[in-house]
Amino acid sequence: MKREDLARQALEAGQAAEHNLQLIAREPGRMNSPEKLVDGIAYLNTMIRFAEEEKKNARRAGRTLGLRTRLKSLLLSILNAERQKRKGVEL
């Protein structure tokens, strides 16, 4: 599985965890036992933290192309096309 797919799934799991945590906070009696309540809350908080870490990691260098890199790539492709037109090379 690709890293991007894993990151997307982690973000979705984090969002679902936030929703589930809100449900548990509103209706704690729905959990079968107090131990499961504590374990469930701990698990959901872990999933939320993991999703937040994935958001931070996705912004690090090399993980995503920034606007500057995309603009440079576009500009270079335009300049190369113009240079080839001047030399008489068909595209």
Biotite code that builds the C-alpha atoms (Angstrom):
import biotite.structure as struc

atoms = struc.array([
    struc.Atom([0.000, 0.000, 0.000], chain_id="A", res_id=1, res_name="MET", atom_name="CA", element="C"),
    struc.Atom([1.265, 3.475, -0.860], chain_id="A", res_id=2, res_name="LYS", atom_name="CA", element="C"),
    struc.Atom([2.239, 5.960, 1.809], chain_id="A", res_id=3, res_name="ARG", atom_name="CA", element="C"),
    struc.Atom([-0.340, 8.456, 0.521], chain_id="A", res_id=4, res_name="GLU", atom_name="CA", element="C"),
    struc.Atom([-3.118, 5.886, 0.931], chain_id="A", res_id=5, res_name="ASP", atom_name="CA", element="C"),
    struc.Atom([-2.014, 5.130, 4.479], chain_id="A", res_id=6, res_name="LEU", atom_name="CA", element="C"),
    struc.Atom([-1.899, 8.830, 5.325], chain_id="A", res_id=7, res_name="ALA", atom_name="CA", element="C"),
    struc.Atom([-5.401, 9.342, 3.891], chain_id="A", res_id=8, res_name="ARG", atom_name="CA", element="C"),
    struc.Atom([-6.727, 6.406, 5.916], chain_id="A", res_id=9, res_name="GLN", atom_name="CA", element="C"),
    struc.Atom([-5.064, 7.743, 9.069], chain_id="A", res_id=10, res_name="ALA", atom_name="CA", element="C"),
    struc.Atom([-6.752, 11.115, 8.579], chain_id="A", res_id=11, res_name="LEU", atom_name="CA", element="C"),
    struc.Atom([-10.130, 9.455, 8.037], chain_id="A", res_id=12, res_name="GLU", atom_name="CA", element="C"),
    struc.Atom([-9.630, 7.316, 11.146], chain_id="A", res_id=13, res_name="ALA", atom_name="CA", element="C"),
    struc.Atom([-8.740, 10.435, 13.144], chain_id="A", res_id=14, res_name="GLY", atom_name="CA", element="C"),
    struc.Atom([-11.891, 12.203, 12.006], chain_id="A", res_id=15, res_name="GLN", atom_name="CA", element="C"),
    struc.Atom([-14.016, 9.167, 12.856], chain_id="A", res_id=16, res_name="ALA", atom_name="CA", element="C"),
    struc.Atom([-12.277, 8.945, 16.232], chain_id="A", res_id=17, res_name="ALA", atom_name="CA", element="C"),
    struc.Atom([-13.136, 12.568, 17.018], chain_id="A", res_id=18, res_name="GLU", atom_name="CA", element="C"),
    struc.Atom([-16.784, 11.886, 16.182], chain_id="A", res_id=19, res_name="HIS", atom_name="CA", element="C"),
    struc.Atom([-16.860, 8.702, 18.277], chain_id="A", res_id=20, res_name="ASN", atom_name="CA", element="C"),
    struc.Atom([-15.221, 10.483, 21.195], chain_id="A", res_id=21, res_name="LEU", atom_name="CA", element="C"),
    struc.Atom([-17.939, 13.134, 21.095], chain_id="A", res_id=22, res_name="GLN", atom_name="CA", element="C"),
    struc.Atom([-20.594, 10.405, 21.124], chain_id="A", res_id=23, res_name="LEU", atom_name="CA", element="C"),
    struc.Atom([-18.993, 8.724, 24.131], chain_id="A", res_id=24, res_name="ILE", atom_name="CA", element="C"),
    struc.Atom([-18.797, 12.048, 25.967], chain_id="A", res_id=25, res_name="ALA", atom_name="CA", element="C"),
    struc.Atom([-22.522, 12.671, 25.357], chain_id="A", res_id=26, res_name="ARG", atom_name="CA", element="C"),
    struc.Atom([-23.661, 9.138, 26.237], chain_id="A", res_id=27, res_name="GLU", atom_name="CA", element="C"),
    struc.Atom([-21.097, 7.308, 28.399], chain_id="A", res_id=28, res_name="PRO", atom_name="CA", element="C"),
    struc.Atom([-23.744, 4.770, 29.442], chain_id="A", res_id=29, res_name="GLY", atom_name="CA", element="C"),
    struc.Atom([-23.667, 3.184, 25.977], chain_id="A", res_id=30, res_name="ARG", atom_name="CA", element="C"),
    struc.Atom([-20.317, 1.561, 26.746], chain_id="A", res_id=31, res_name="MET", atom_name="CA", element="C"),
    struc.Atom([-20.777, -1.876, 28.323], chain_id="A", res_id=32, res_name="ASN", atom_name="CA", element="C"),
    struc.Atom([-18.373, -1.455, 31.209], chain_id="A", res_id=33, res_name="SER", atom_name="CA", element="C"),
    struc.Atom([-16.258, 1.283, 32.803], chain_id="A", res_id=34, res_name="PRO", atom_name="CA", element="C"),
    struc.Atom([-13.058, -0.526, 31.710], chain_id="A", res_id=35, res_name="GLU", atom_name="CA", element="C"),
    struc.Atom([-14.201, -0.494, 28.094], chain_id="A", res_id=36, res_name="LYS", atom_name="CA", element="C"),
    struc.Atom([-15.083, 3.178, 28.433], chain_id="A", res_id=37, res_name="LEU", atom_name="CA", element="C"),
    struc.Atom([-11.565, 4.060, 29.597], chain_id="A", res_id=38, res_name="VAL", atom_name="CA", element="C"),
    struc.Atom([-9.926, 1.819, 26.980], chain_id="A", res_id=39, res_name="ASP", atom_name="CA", element="C"),
    struc.Atom([-12.126, 3.216, 24.232], chain_id="A", res_id=40, res_name="GLY", atom_name="CA", element="C"),
    struc.Atom([-11.339, 6.807, 25.122], chain_id="A", res_id=41, res_name="ILE", atom_name="CA", element="C"),
    struc.Atom([-7.603, 6.061, 25.262], chain_id="A", res_id=42, res_name="ALA", atom_name="CA", element="C"),
    struc.Atom([-7.738, 4.331, 21.870], chain_id="A", res_id=43, res_name="TYR", atom_name="CA", element="C"),
    struc.Atom([-9.674, 7.180, 20.246], chain_id="A", res_id=44, res_name="LEU", atom_name="CA", element="C"),
    struc.Atom([-7.254, 9.770, 21.640], chain_id="A", res_id=45, res_name="ASN", atom_name="CA", element="C"),
    struc.Atom([-4.369, 7.718, 20.220], chain_id="A", res_id=46, res_name="THR", atom_name="CA", element="C"),
    struc.Atom([-5.996, 7.660, 16.787], chain_id="A", res_id=47, res_name="MET", atom_name="CA", element="C"),
    struc.Atom([-6.546, 11.426, 16.901], chain_id="A", res_id=48, res_name="ILE", atom_name="CA", element="C"),
    struc.Atom([-2.885, 12.033, 17.827], chain_id="A", res_id=49, res_name="ARG", atom_name="CA", element="C"),
    struc.Atom([-1.735, 9.686, 15.072], chain_id="A", res_id=50, res_name="PHE", atom_name="CA", element="C"),
    struc.Atom([-3.835, 11.566, 12.494], chain_id="A", res_id=51, res_name="ALA", atom_name="CA", element="C"),
    struc.Atom([-2.380, 14.890, 13.669], chain_id="A", res_id=52, res_name="GLU", atom_name="CA", element="C"),
    struc.Atom([1.147, 13.501, 13.317], chain_id="A", res_id=53, res_name="GLU", atom_name="CA", element="C"),
    struc.Atom([0.350, 12.359, 9.776], chain_id="A", res_id=54, res_name="GLU", atom_name="CA", element="C"),
    struc.Atom([-0.777, 15.887, 8.925], chain_id="A", res_id=55, res_name="LYS", atom_name="CA", element="C"),
    struc.Atom([2.557, 17.237, 10.177], chain_id="A", res_id=56, res_name="LYS", atom_name="CA", element="C"),
    struc.Atom([4.551, 14.576, 8.313], chain_id="A", res_id=57, res_name="ASN", atom_name="CA", element="C"),
    struc.Atom([2.731, 15.269, 5.058], chain_id="A", res_id=58, res_name="ALA", atom_name="CA", element="C"),
    struc.Atom([4.022, 18.843, 5.130], chain_id="A", res_id=59, res_name="ARG", atom_name="CA", element="C"),
    struc.Atom([7.682, 17.908, 5.535], chain_id="A", res_id=60, res_name="ARG", atom_name="CA", element="C"),
    struc.Atom([10.065, 18.365, 2.638], chain_id="A", res_id=61, res_name="ALA", atom_name="CA", element="C"),
    struc.Atom([9.967, 15.626, 0.063], chain_id="A", res_id=62, res_name="GLY", atom_name="CA", element="C"),
    struc.Atom([6.505, 14.397, 0.987], chain_id="A", res_id=63, res_name="ARG", atom_name="CA", element="C"),
    struc.Atom([4.491, 16.832, -1.079], chain_id="A", res_id=64, res_name="THR", atom_name="CA", element="C"),
    struc.Atom([5.292, 19.204, -3.874], chain_id="A", res_id=65, res_name="LEU", atom_name="CA", element="C"),
    struc.Atom([5.096, 22.795, -2.834], chain_id="A", res_id=66, res_name="GLY", atom_name="CA", element="C"),
    struc.Atom([3.697, 25.613, -4.862], chain_id="A", res_id=67, res_name="LEU", atom_name="CA", element="C"),
    struc.Atom([7.167, 26.940, -5.623], chain_id="A", res_id=68, res_name="ARG", atom_name="CA", element="C"),
    struc.Atom([8.304, 23.582, -7.019], chain_id="A", res_id=69, res_name="THR", atom_name="CA", element="C"),
    struc.Atom([5.199, 23.236, -9.171], chain_id="A", res_id=70, res_name="ARG", atom_name="CA", element="C"),
    struc.Atom([5.584, 26.765, -10.524], chain_id="A", res_id=71, res_name="LEU", atom_name="CA", element="C"),
    struc.Atom([9.255, 26.186, -11.346], chain_id="A", res_id=72, res_name="LYS", atom_name="CA", element="C"),
    struc.Atom([8.380, 22.972, -13.159], chain_id="A", res_id=73, res_name="SER", atom_name="CA", element="C"),
    struc.Atom([5.651, 24.693, -15.170], chain_id="A", res_id=74, res_name="LEU", atom_name="CA", element="C"),
    struc.Atom([7.905, 27.625, -16.029], chain_id="A", res_id=75, res_name="LEU", atom_name="CA", element="C"),
    struc.Atom([10.717, 25.320, -17.171], chain_id="A", res_id=76, res_name="LEU", atom_name="CA", element="C"),
    struc.Atom([8.376, 23.340, -19.398], chain_id="A", res_id=77, res_name="SER", atom_name="CA", element="C"),
    struc.Atom([7.137, 26.567, -21.025], chain_id="A", res_id=78, res_name="ILE", atom_name="CA", element="C"),
    struc.Atom([10.667, 27.868, -21.530], chain_id="A", res_id=79, res_name="LEU", atom_name="CA", element="C"),
    struc.Atom([11.815, 24.576, -23.029], chain_id="A", res_id=80, res_name="ASN", atom_name="CA", element="C"),
    struc.Atom([8.880, 24.600, -25.436], chain_id="A", res_id=81, res_name="ALA", atom_name="CA", element="C"),
    struc.Atom([9.716, 28.173, -26.514], chain_id="A", res_id=82, res_name="GLU", atom_name="CA", element="C"),
    struc.Atom([13.384, 27.272, -26.976], chain_id="A", res_id=83, res_name="ARG", atom_name="CA", element="C"),
    struc.Atom([12.461, 24.289, -29.138], chain_id="A", res_id=84, res_name="GLN", atom_name="CA", element="C"),
    struc.Atom([10.155, 26.447, -31.274], chain_id="A", res_id=85, res_name="LYS", atom_name="CA", element="C"),
    struc.Atom([13.011, 28.891, -31.920], chain_id="A", res_id=86, res_name="ARG", atom_name="CA", element="C"),
    struc.Atom([15.280, 26.035, -33.007], chain_id="A", res_id=87, res_name="LYS", atom_name="CA", element="C"),
    struc.Atom([12.610, 24.804, -35.432], chain_id="A", res_id=88, res_name="GLY", atom_name="CA", element="C"),
    struc.Atom([11.828, 21.571, -33.604], chain_id="A", res_id=89, res_name="VAL", atom_name="CA", element="C"),
    struc.Atom([8.184, 20.534, -33.842], chain_id="A", res_id=90, res_name="GLU", atom_name="CA", element="C"),
    struc.Atom([6.390, 19.600, -30.615], chain_id="A", res_id=91, res_name="LEU", atom_name="CA", element="C"),
])
